[in-house]
Amino acid sequence: MAAADPVVLAGDALSRGDNLEAYDIAMSAREEGIDTPRLAYIATLALARMGDTIMALDFYEQAGLAEIDDDDILALWGRLKKDLAEKAGEEERAALFAEASTAYRAVYENRPSYFTGINAATTALLAGDREAAEELARKILEDPEVAKPSGFYATATAAEANVLLGRASEAYAAIADAISWSDASVGSKASTFRQMMLIGKVVPDMAETIAPLLEALRPSPVLVYTGHMFVADAAAEAALAEKIDAALDRLNPDTAYGALACGADILVAEAILRRGLELHVVLPFEREDFVTQSVRPGGETWVDRFDHCLERAARVSYATDMGYIGDPTLFSYGSAVAMGLARMRARHLRTSAVQLAIAQKENNSLPAGTSSDVAIWQRLGHHSEIIDPGAIDRKLDRPPDIAMPEGVTRVAHSMIFADFAGFSKLSEAALPLFTSEIFGKAGAVLDEYGDRVLYRNSWGDALYAVIATPIDAAEIVLKLQRQVNDVPELLRDCAGSNCGMRIGLHHGPIYRGHDAVSMRTSFFGTEVTRTARIEPVTPTGEVYATEAFAAILALETEQRFGTHYVGRVQLAKDYGELAMYKLSRRDNGAAT
């Protein structure tokens, strides 16, 4: 069977609103030598839809897209300028919207199309030129493809043109028609929702006209599910499946994230798949160990259903790829990663994430499990839809317990590894300055956080620290990055190398135990080693974080940091490949 066309696969992911997957497919194909303008366009648009405007602009230019005579590709430059304008201050905003309008209009006048025309009109309005916006809107409504539309985008264009002309009832009628078309995908509706939101934000006198359109277009929530494991029972499953279907009717999600344990998890996943929705499976650890611990204990019939769901999932990811070592915190860690990924997807789509929990009332103090998942979600201020599963048999045929090694405990914390690229090329005279300037500043930053820094160590040019929470870790590394990026001239003299600090971040389960050499508490394990393999592949002056770190960070209600997807990166020393994010600080709601 011939391999699927990566342009088709990436485009399909984009239409589903799965921007991460679209970017990965496009970039993987380019790395394999399939270097087409369309793939570069999809990768750039995926970055833009994830809110990573600067990265998208850089990639657009690096890929030479400005030289490609293609309306979509040329119009994308206008989209990126529009995104810059949305994030800009008042003094810059109008000029950037005007640049976006000029870019769209140049494409439109060369080869008129309703797509470039409506964007030229809307950005003219946002720039303050209402007369030009209305003139273009009237032209667009006369376009035969818009006057008698045959798909979502043409119909949504009619709605947008009517908004610009202040025709509220016509605009609403067109949007109601638009969302009924078969090509009204998650990605297309989210894009139009964002456009309408932008108009209402920049032009307040149109907010009343736009409000009902936003309600019609509002993206469905992203679902994250959790539930009790139980023994296979056809009658109990049928009764619970009805409740799950009713909950999904109320919530109306397009996408769901969760694990596939026997019982509630698999029932929710099957309901999602029956509806033709997108399922993202997040397993807490290695697959076969998960089956042994969380699927087979409910009966062998669950295993086939697990395999069937896994095969049909849009994406399968692992909170960690290690095996199960008797550590129950791996389950709560896996749940937290799934919750965070759901929140990240919701942010990309400008919607909310909601938890569906199949839960009996019980002690919420358990370290892992459904009750713990609900408590964490609600403590962070997020909404849970809770279903009582009724009469289920939770007396599972569990495998023998795996004893944890003596003298250690397991904890989930954030880890920082940093080093100074070009250190080995520094002169002997520069080394004392390195110690005072680089490690001196690093030590001072760590001092500010007191006992939230659980461990710190250095050797050569390397720094290793364990931090209690990802928020503190993010604050520390960005403060450290800001301070050490401006180094004395002597430390820049490293024989032509790109000198500077590079920092890797991860959050995961690690051992805490006594180090008999240093005579103090230490932290170690596979996830520590994995973090050490990140900083060697991090660009100088940047902070790279794992997807697990980004997901846990995304759980917080207050989003003070930006995580910008950079793709799947091969770690140092053949330590595998991980999805990586560049970390930044958000100012006034925008990542910088």
URTA-V540058 format. One record per residue. N is the residue number from 0. RES is the residue in one letter. BURIAL is + if it has 9 or more other ideal C-beta (glycine too) atoms within 8 Angstrom, else -. D_FIRST is the distance of its C-alpha to the first C-alpha in whole Angstrom. Layout:
BEGIN
n->N res->RES burial->BURIAL d_first->D_FIRST
n->N res->RES burial->BURIAL d_first->D_FIRST
END
This chain:
BEGIN
n->0 res->M burial->- d_first->0
n->1 res->A burial->- d_first->4
n->2 res->A burial->- d_first->6
n->3 res->A burial->- d_first->9
n->4 res->D burial->- d_first->12
n->5 res->P burial->+ d_first->15
n->6 res->V burial->+ d_first->17
n->7 res->V burial->- d_first->16
n->8 res->L burial->+ d_first->16
n->9 res->A burial->+ d_first->19
n->10 res->G burial->+ d_first->21
n->11 res->D burial->- d_first->20
n->12 res->A burial->+ d_first->21
n->13 res->L burial->+ d_first->24
n->14 res->S burial->+ d_first->25
n->15 res->R burial->+ d_first->25
n->16 res->G burial->+ d_first->27
n->17 res->D burial->+ d_first->26
n->18 res->N burial->+ d_first->27
n->19 res->L burial->+ d_first->26
n->20 res->E burial->+ d_first->22
n->21 res->A burial->+ d_first->22
n->22 res->Y burial->+ d_first->24
n->23 res->D burial->+ d_first->22
n->24 res->I burial->+ d_first->19
n->25 res->A burial->+ d_first->21
n->26 res->M burial->+ d_first->23
n->27 res->S burial->+ d_first->20
n->28 res->A burial->+ d_first->18
n->29 res->R burial->+ d_first->21
n->30 res->E burial->- d_first->22
n->31 res->E burial->- d_first->19
n->32 res->G burial->- d_first->20
n->33 res->I burial->- d_first->19
n->34 res->D burial->- d_first->22
n->35 res->T burial->- d_first->23
n->36 res->P burial->+ d_first->26
n->37 res->R burial->- d_first->24
n->38 res->L burial->+ d_first->22
n->39 res->A burial->+ d_first->26
n->40 res->Y burial->+ d_first->27
n->41 res->I burial->+ d_first->25
n->42 res->A burial->+ d_first->26
n->43 res->T burial->+ d_first->30
n->44 res->L burial->+ d_first->30
n->45 res->A burial->+ d_first->28
n->46 res->L burial->+ d_first->31
n->47 res->A burial->+ d_first->34
n->48 res->R burial->+ d_first->33
n->49 res->M burial->+ d_first->33
n->50 res->G burial->+ d_first->37
n->51 res->D burial->+ d_first->36
n->52 res->T burial->+ d_first->38
n->53 res->I burial->- d_first->39
n->54 res->M burial->+ d_first->36
n->55 res->A burial->+ d_first->34
n->56 res->L burial->+ d_first->37
n->57 res->D burial->- d_first->37
n->58 res->F burial->+ d_first->33
n->59 res->Y burial->+ d_first->33
n->60 res->E burial->+ d_first->36
n->61 res->Q burial->- d_first->34
n->62 res->A burial->+ d_first->31
n->63 res->G burial->- d_first->33
n->64 res->L burial->+ d_first->32
n->65 res->A burial->- d_first->36
n->66 res->E burial->- d_first->35
n->67 res->I burial->+ d_first->32
n->68 res->D burial->- d_first->33
n->69 res->D burial->- d_first->31
n->70 res->D burial->+ d_first->33
n->71 res->D burial->- d_first->31
n->72 res->I burial->+ d_first->31
n->73 res->L burial->+ d_first->35
n->74 res->A burial->+ d_first->36
n->75 res->L burial->+ d_first->34
n->76 res->W burial->+ d_first->37
n->77 res->G burial->+ d_first->40
n->78 res->R burial->+ d_first->38
n->79 res->L burial->+ d_first->38
n->80 res->K burial->+ d_first->42
n->81 res->K burial->+ d_first->42
n->82 res->D burial->+ d_first->41
n->83 res->L burial->+ d_first->44
n->84 res->A burial->+ d_first->46
n->85 res->E burial->- d_first->45
n->86 res->K burial->- d_first->46
n->87 res->A burial->- d_first->49
n->88 res->G burial->- d_first->53
n->89 res->E burial->- d_first->55
n->90 res->E burial->- d_first->56
n->91 res->E burial->+ d_first->53
n->92 res->R burial->+ d_first->51
n->93 res->A burial->+ d_first->52
n->94 res->A burial->- d_first->52
n->95 res->L burial->+ d_first->48
n->96 res->F burial->+ d_first->47
n->97 res->A burial->+ d_first->49
n->98 res->E burial->+ d_first->47
n->99 res->A burial->+ d_first->44
n->100 res->S burial->+ d_first->45
n->101 res->T burial->+ d_first->46
n->102 res->A burial->+ d_first->42
n->103 res->Y burial->+ d_first->41
n->104 res->R burial->+ d_first->44
n->105 res->A burial->+ d_first->43
n->106 res->V burial->+ d_first->40
n->107 res->Y burial->+ d_first->41
n->108 res->E burial->- d_first->44
n->109 res->N burial->- d_first->41
n->110 res->R burial->- d_first->39
n->111 res->P burial->- d_first->40
n->112 res->S burial->+ d_first->38
n->113 res->Y burial->+ d_first->38
n->114 res->F burial->+ d_first->36
n->115 res->T burial->+ d_first->38
n->116 res->G burial->+ d_first->41
n->117 res->I burial->+ d_first->42
n->118 res->N burial->+ d_first->41
n->119 res->A burial->+ d_first->44
n->120 res->A burial->+ d_first->46
n->121 res->T burial->+ d_first->45
n->122 res->T burial->+ d_first->46
n->123 res->A burial->+ d_first->49
n->124 res->L burial->+ d_first->50
n->125 res->L burial->+ d_first->49
n->126 res->A burial->+ d_first->51
n->127 res->G burial->- d_first->54
n->128 res->D burial->+ d_first->54
n->129 res->R burial->- d_first->54
n->130 res->E burial->- d_first->55
n->131 res->A burial->+ d_first->52
n->132 res->A burial->+ d_first->50
n->133 res->E burial->+ d_first->52
n->134 res->E burial->- d_first->52
n->135 res->L burial->+ d_first->48
n->136 res->A burial->+ d_first->47
n->137 res->R burial->+ d_first->49
n->138 res->K burial->+ d_first->47
n->139 res->I burial->+ d_first->44
n->140 res->L burial->+ d_first->45
n->141 res->E burial->- d_first->46
n->142 res->D burial->+ d_first->42
n->143 res->P burial->- d_first->41
n->144 res->E burial->+ d_first->38
n->145 res->V burial->+ d_first->40
n->146 res->A burial->+ d_first->43
n->147 res->K burial->- d_first->40
n->148 res->P burial->+ d_first->37
n->149 res->S burial->- d_first->34
n->150 res->G burial->- d_first->32
n->151 res->F burial->+ d_first->33
n->152 res->Y burial->+ d_first->34
n->153 res->A burial->+ d_first->36
n->154 res->T burial->+ d_first->38
n->155 res->A burial->+ d_first->38
n->156 res->T burial->+ d_first->39
n->157 res->A burial->+ d_first->42
n->158 res->A burial->+ d_first->43
n->159 res->E burial->+ d_first->43
n->160 res->A burial->+ d_first->45
n->161 res->N burial->+ d_first->48
n->162 res->V burial->+ d_first->48
n->163 res->L burial->+ d_first->49
n->164 res->L burial->+ d_first->52
n->165 res->G burial->- d_first->53
n->166 res->R burial->- d_first->52
n->167 res->A burial->+ d_first->51
n->168 res->S burial->- d_first->51
n->169 res->E burial->+ d_first->48
n->170 res->A burial->+ d_first->46
n->171 res->Y burial->+ d_first->46
n->172 res->A burial->- d_first->45
n->173 res->A burial->+ d_first->42
n->174 res->I burial->+ d_first->41
n->175 res->A burial->+ d_first->41
n->176 res->D burial->+ d_first->39
n->177 res->A burial->+ d_first->37
n->178 res->I burial->+ d_first->35
n->179 res->S burial->- d_first->35
n->180 res->W burial->+ d_first->32
n->181 res->S burial->- d_first->29
n->182 res->D burial->- d_first->28
n->183 res->A burial->+ d_first->30
n->184 res->S burial->+ d_first->28
n->185 res->V burial->+ d_first->29
n->186 res->G burial->+ d_first->29
n->187 res->S burial->+ d_first->31
n->188 res->K burial->+ d_first->34
n->189 res->A burial->+ d_first->34
n->190 res->S burial->+ d_first->34
n->191 res->T burial->+ d_first->37
n->192 res->F burial->+ d_first->39
n->193 res->R burial->+ d_first->39
n->194 res->Q burial->+ d_first->41
n->195 res->M burial->+ d_first->43
n->196 res->M burial->+ d_first->44
n->197 res->L burial->+ d_first->45
n->198 res->I burial->+ d_first->47
n->199 res->G burial->+ d_first->49
n->200 res->K burial->- d_first->50
n->201 res->V burial->- d_first->51
n->202 res->V burial->+ d_first->53
n->203 res->P burial->- d_first->54
n->204 res->D burial->- d_first->56
n->205 res->M burial->+ d_first->53
n->206 res->A burial->+ d_first->52
n->207 res->E burial->- d_first->53
n->208 res->T burial->+ d_first->51
n->209 res->I burial->+ d_first->48
n->210 res->A burial->+ d_first->49
n->211 res->P burial->- d_first->47
n->212 res->L burial->+ d_first->44
n->213 res->L burial->+ d_first->43
n->214 res->E burial->- d_first->44
n->215 res->A burial->+ d_first->42
n->216 res->L burial->+ d_first->39
n->217 res->R burial->- d_first->39
n->218 res->P burial->+ d_first->36
n->219 res->S burial->+ d_first->36
n->220 res->P burial->+ d_first->37
n->221 res->V burial->+ d_first->34
n->222 res->L burial->+ d_first->34
n->223 res->V burial->+ d_first->35
n->224 res->Y burial->+ d_first->35
n->225 res->T burial->+ d_first->37
n->226 res->G burial->+ d_first->39
n->227 res->H burial->+ d_first->40
n->228 res->M burial->+ d_first->39
n->229 res->F burial->+ d_first->40
n->230 res->V burial->+ d_first->40
n->231 res->A burial->+ d_first->37
n->232 res->D burial->+ d_first->40
n->233 res->A burial->- d_first->38
n->234 res->A burial->- d_first->41
n->235 res->A burial->+ d_first->42
n->236 res->E burial->+ d_first->38
n->237 res->A burial->- d_first->38
n->238 res->A burial->+ d_first->42
n->239 res->L burial->+ d_first->40
n->240 res->A burial->+ d_first->37
n->241 res->E burial->- d_first->39
n->242 res->K burial->+ d_first->41
n->243 res->I burial->+ d_first->38
n->244 res->D burial->+ d_first->36
n->245 res->A burial->- d_first->40
n->246 res->A burial->+ d_first->40
n->247 res->L burial->+ d_first->36
n->248 res->D burial->- d_first->38
n->249 res->R burial->- d_first->41
n->250 res->L burial->+ d_first->39
n->251 res->N burial->- d_first->36
n->252 res->P burial->+ d_first->33
n->253 res->D burial->+ d_first->30
n->254 res->T burial->+ d_first->29
n->255 res->A burial->+ d_first->30
n->256 res->Y burial->+ d_first->30
n->257 res->G burial->+ d_first->31
n->258 res->A burial->+ d_first->31
n->259 res->L burial->+ d_first->30
n->260 res->A burial->+ d_first->33
n->261 res->C burial->+ d_first->34
n->262 res->G burial->+ d_first->36
n->263 res->A burial->+ d_first->36
n->264 res->D burial->+ d_first->33
n->265 res->I burial->+ d_first->31
n->266 res->L burial->+ d_first->32
n->267 res->V burial->+ d_first->32
n->268 res->A burial->+ d_first->29
n->269 res->E burial->+ d_first->28
n->270 res->A burial->+ d_first->30
n->271 res->I burial->+ d_first->28
n->272 res->L burial->+ d_first->25
n->273 res->R burial->- d_first->27
n->274 res->R burial->- d_first->28
n->275 res->G burial->- d_first->24
n->276 res->L burial->+ d_first->26
n->277 res->E burial->+ d_first->25
n->278 res->L burial->+ d_first->25
n->279 res->H burial->+ d_first->26
n->280 res->V burial->+ d_first->26
n->281 res->V burial->+ d_first->29
n->282 res->L burial->+ d_first->30
n->283 res->P burial->+ d_first->33
n->284 res->F burial->+ d_first->32
n->285 res->E burial->+ d_first->30
n->286 res->R burial->- d_first->27
n->287 res->E burial->- d_first->29
n->288 res->D burial->+ d_first->32
n->289 res->F burial->+ d_first->32
n->290 res->V burial->+ d_first->31
n->291 res->T burial->+ d_first->34
n->292 res->Q burial->+ d_first->36
n->293 res->S burial->+ d_first->35
n->294 res->V burial->+ d_first->33
n->295 res->R burial->+ d_first->34
n->296 res->P burial->+ d_first->38
n->297 res->G burial->+ d_first->37
n->298 res->G burial->+ d_first->36
n->299 res->E burial->- d_first->33
n->300 res->T burial->- d_first->31
n->301 res->W burial->+ d_first->31
n->302 res->V burial->+ d_first->28
n->303 res->D burial->- d_first->26
n->304 res->R burial->+ d_first->26
n->305 res->F burial->+ d_first->26
n->306 res->D burial->- d_first->23
n->307 res->H burial->- d_first->22
n->308 res->C burial->+ d_first->23
n->309 res->L burial->+ d_first->22
n->310 res->E burial->- d_first->18
n->311 res->R burial->- d_first->19
n->312 res->A burial->+ d_first->21
n->313 res->A burial->- d_first->20
n->314 res->R burial->- d_first->22
n->315 res->V burial->- d_first->23
n->316 res->S burial->+ d_first->26
n->317 res->Y burial->+ d_first->29
n->318 res->A burial->+ d_first->32
n->319 res->T burial->+ d_first->32
n->320 res->D burial->- d_first->30
n->321 res->M burial->- d_first->33
n->322 res->G burial->- d_first->34
n->323 res->Y burial->+ d_first->37
n->324 res->I burial->- d_first->40
n->325 res->G burial->- d_first->42
n->326 res->D burial->+ d_first->43
n->327 res->P burial->- d_first->43
n->328 res->T burial->+ d_first->43
n->329 res->L burial->+ d_first->39
n->330 res->F burial->+ d_first->38
n->331 res->S burial->+ d_first->40
n->332 res->Y burial->+ d_first->39
n->333 res->G burial->+ d_first->35
n->334 res->S burial->+ d_first->37
n->335 res->A burial->+ d_first->38
n->336 res->V burial->+ d_first->35
n->337 res->A burial->+ d_first->33
n->338 res->M burial->+ d_first->37
n->339 res->G burial->+ d_first->37
n->340 res->L burial->+ d_first->33
n->341 res->A burial->+ d_first->34
n->342 res->R burial->+ d_first->37
n->343 res->M burial->+ d_first->35
n->344 res->R burial->+ d_first->32
n->345 res->A burial->+ d_first->35
n->346 res->R burial->+ d_first->37
n->347 res->H burial->+ d_first->34
n->348 res->L burial->+ d_first->34
n->349 res->R burial->+ d_first->38
n->350 res->T burial->+ d_first->38
n->351 res->S burial->- d_first->40
n->352 res->A burial->+ d_first->38
n->353 res->V burial->+ d_first->39
n->354 res->Q burial->+ d_first->39
n->355 res->L burial->+ d_first->39
n->356 res->A burial->+ d_first->41
n->357 res->I burial->+ d_first->41
n->358 res->A burial->+ d_first->44
n->359 res->Q burial->- d_first->48
n->360 res->K burial->- d_first->51
n->361 res->E burial->- d_first->51
n->362 res->N burial->- d_first->53
n->363 res->N burial->- d_first->51
n->364 res->S burial->- d_first->52
n->365 res->L burial->+ d_first->49
n->366 res->P burial->- d_first->47
n->367 res->A burial->+ d_first->44
n->368 res->G burial->+ d_first->42
n->369 res->T burial->+ d_first->42
n->370 res->S burial->+ d_first->46
n->371 res->S burial->+ d_first->46
n->372 res->D burial->+ d_first->43
n->373 res->V burial->+ d_first->45
n->374 res->A burial->+ d_first->48
n->375 res->I burial->+ d_first->46
n->376 res->W burial->+ d_first->44
n->377 res->Q burial->+ d_first->47
n->378 res->R burial->- d_first->49
n->379 res->L burial->+ d_first->47
n->380 res->G burial->- d_first->48
n->381 res->H burial->+ d_first->45
n->382 res->H burial->- d_first->45
n->383 res->S burial->+ d_first->44
n->384 res->E burial->+ d_first->43
n->385 res->I burial->- d_first->44
n->386 res->I burial->+ d_first->44
n->387 res->D burial->- d_first->46
n->388 res->P burial->+ d_first->44
n->389 res->G burial->- d_first->46
n->390 res->A burial->- d_first->47
n->391 res->I burial->+ d_first->44
n->392 res->D burial->- d_first->45
n->393 res->R burial->- d_first->44
n->394 res->K burial->- d_first->45
n->395 res->L burial->+ d_first->42
n->396 res->D burial->- d_first->42
n->397 res->R burial->- d_first->41
n->398 res->P burial->- d_first->41
n->399 res->P burial->- d_first->44
n->400 res->D burial->- d_first->45
n->401 res->I burial->- d_first->44
n->402 res->A burial->- d_first->47
n->403 res->M burial->+ d_first->47
n->404 res->P burial->- d_first->48
n->405 res->E burial->- d_first->52
n->406 res->G burial->- d_first->54
n->407 res->V burial->+ d_first->51
n->408 res->T burial->- d_first->50
n->409 res->R burial->+ d_first->46
n->410 res->V burial->+ d_first->46
n->411 res->A burial->+ d_first->44
n->412 res->H burial->+ d_first->45
n->413 res->S burial->+ d_first->44
n->414 res->M burial->+ d_first->44
n->415 res->I burial->+ d_first->45
n->416 res->F burial->+ d_first->44
n->417 res->A burial->+ d_first->46
n->418 res->D burial->+ d_first->47
n->419 res->F burial->+ d_first->48
n->420 res->A burial->+ d_first->46
n->421 res->G burial->+ d_first->48
n->422 res->F burial->+ d_first->51
n->423 res->S burial->- d_first->51
n->424 res->K burial->+ d_first->52
n->425 res->L burial->+ d_first->55
n->426 res->S burial->- d_first->58
n->427 res->E burial->- d_first->61
n->428 res->A burial->- d_first->63
n->429 res->A burial->+ d_first->60
n->430 res->L burial->+ d_first->59
n->431 res->P burial->- d_first->62
n->432 res->L burial->+ d_first->61
n->433 res->F burial->+ d_first->58
n->434 res->T burial->+ d_first->59
n->435 res->S burial->- d_first->61
n->436 res->E burial->+ d_first->59
n->437 res->I burial->+ d_first->56
n->438 res->F burial->+ d_first->56
n->439 res->G burial->+ d_first->60
n->440 res->K burial->+ d_first->58
n->441 res->A burial->+ d_first->55
n->442 res->G burial->+ d_first->58
n->443 res->A burial->- d_first->60
n->444 res->V burial->+ d_first->56
n->445 res->L burial->+ d_first->56
n->446 res->D burial->- d_first->59
n->447 res->E burial->- d_first->59
n->448 res->Y burial->+ d_first->57
n->449 res->G burial->- d_first->59
n->450 res->D burial->- d_first->58
n->451 res->R burial->+ d_first->55
n->452 res->V burial->+ d_first->54
n->453 res->L burial->+ d_first->53
n->454 res->Y burial->+ d_first->53
n->455 res->R burial->+ d_first->53
n->456 res->N burial->- d_first->53
n->457 res->S burial->+ d_first->53
n->458 res->W burial->- d_first->53
n->459 res->G burial->- d_first->53
n->460 res->D burial->- d_first->51
n->461 res->A burial->+ d_first->49
n->462 res->L burial->+ d_first->50
n->463 res->Y burial->+ d_first->48
n->464 res->A burial->+ d_first->49
n->465 res->V burial->+ d_first->48
n->466 res->I burial->+ d_first->49
n->467 res->A burial->- d_first->50
n->468 res->T burial->+ d_first->48
n->469 res->P burial->+ d_first->45
n->470 res->I burial->+ d_first->47
n->471 res->D burial->+ d_first->50
n->472 res->A burial->+ d_first->47
n->473 res->A burial->+ d_first->46
n->474 res->E burial->+ d_first->50
n->475 res->I burial->+ d_first->51
n->476 res->V burial->+ d_first->48
n->477 res->L burial->+ d_first->48
n->478 res->K burial->+ d_first->52
n->479 res->L burial->+ d_first->52
n->480 res->Q burial->+ d_first->49
n->481 res->R burial->- d_first->52
n->482 res->Q burial->+ d_first->54
n->483 res->V burial->+ d_first->53
n->484 res->N burial->+ d_first->51
n->485 res->D burial->- d_first->55
n->486 res->V burial->+ d_first->56
n->487 res->P burial->- d_first->59
n->488 res->E burial->- d_first->59
n->489 res->L burial->+ d_first->59
n->490 res->L burial->+ d_first->56
n->491 res->R burial->- d_first->54
n->492 res->D burial->+ d_first->55
n->493 res->C burial->+ d_first->52
n->494 res->A burial->- d_first->52
n->495 res->G burial->- d_first->50
n->496 res->S burial->- d_first->47
n->497 res->N burial->- d_first->46
n->498 res->C burial->+ d_first->49
n->499 res->G burial->+ d_first->48
n->500 res->M burial->+ d_first->47
n->501 res->R burial->+ d_first->44
n->502 res->I burial->+ d_first->43
n->503 res->G burial->+ d_first->41
n->504 res->L burial->+ d_first->41
n->505 res->H burial->+ d_first->39
n->506 res->H burial->+ d_first->40
n->507 res->G burial->+ d_first->40
n->508 res->P burial->+ d_first->41
n->509 res->I burial->+ d_first->43
n->510 res->Y burial->+ d_first->46
n->511 res->R burial->+ d_first->50
n->512 res->G burial->+ d_first->52
n->513 res->H burial->- d_first->55
n->514 res->D burial->+ d_first->55
n->515 res->A burial->- d_first->58
n->516 res->V burial->- d_first->58
n->517 res->S burial->- d_first->58
n->518 res->M burial->- d_first->60
n->519 res->R burial->- d_first->58
n->520 res->T burial->+ d_first->56
n->521 res->S burial->+ d_first->52
n->522 res->F burial->+ d_first->49
n->523 res->F burial->- d_first->46
n->524 res->G burial->+ d_first->42
n->525 res->T burial->- d_first->39
n->526 res->E burial->+ d_first->38
n->527 res->V burial->+ d_first->41
n->528 res->T burial->+ d_first->40
n->529 res->R burial->+ d_first->37
n->530 res->T burial->+ d_first->39
n->531 res->A burial->+ d_first->40
n->532 res->R burial->+ d_first->37
n->533 res->I burial->+ d_first->37
n->534 res->E burial->+ d_first->40
n->535 res->P burial->- d_first->39
n->536 res->V burial->+ d_first->36
n->537 res->T burial->+ d_first->38
n->538 res->P burial->- d_first->39
n->539 res->T burial->+ d_first->43
n->540 res->G burial->- d_first->45
n->541 res->E burial->+ d_first->42
n->542 res->V burial->+ d_first->41
n->543 res->Y burial->+ d_first->38
n->544 res->A burial->+ d_first->37
n->545 res->T burial->+ d_first->35
n->546 res->E burial->+ d_first->33
n->547 res->A burial->+ d_first->35
n->548 res->F burial->+ d_first->38
n->549 res->A burial->+ d_first->37
n->550 res->A burial->+ d_first->36
n->551 res->I burial->+ d_first->40
n->552 res->L burial->+ d_first->41
n->553 res->A burial->+ d_first->40
n->554 res->L burial->+ d_first->41
n->555 res->E burial->+ d_first->45
n->556 res->T burial->- d_first->46
n->557 res->E burial->- d_first->48
n->558 res->Q burial->- d_first->45
n->559 res->R burial->- d_first->47
n->560 res->F burial->+ d_first->44
n->561 res->G burial->+ d_first->41
n->562 res->T burial->+ d_first->38
n->563 res->H burial->+ d_first->36
n->564 res->Y burial->+ d_first->32
n->565 res->V burial->+ d_first->31
n->566 res->G burial->+ d_first->28
n->567 res->R burial->+ d_first->26
n->568 res->V burial->+ d_first->29
n->569 res->Q burial->- d_first->29
n->570 res->L burial->+ d_first->32
n->571 res->A burial->- d_first->34
n->572 res->K burial->- d_first->35
n->573 res->D burial->- d_first->31
n->574 res->Y burial->- d_first->32
n->575 res->G burial->- d_first->28
n->576 res->E burial->- d_first->27
n->577 res->L burial->+ d_first->29
n->578 res->A burial->+ d_first->29
n->579 res->M burial->+ d_first->32
n->580 res->Y burial->+ d_first->34
n->581 res->K burial->+ d_first->37
n->582 res->L burial->+ d_first->41
n->583 res->S burial->+ d_first->43
n->584 res->R burial->+ d_first->46
n->585 res->R burial->+ d_first->46
n->586 res->D burial->- d_first->49
n->587 res->N burial->- d_first->50
n->588 res->G burial->- d_first->47
n->589 res->A burial->- d_first->45
n->590 res->A burial->+ d_first->43
n->591 res->T burial->- d_first->45
END
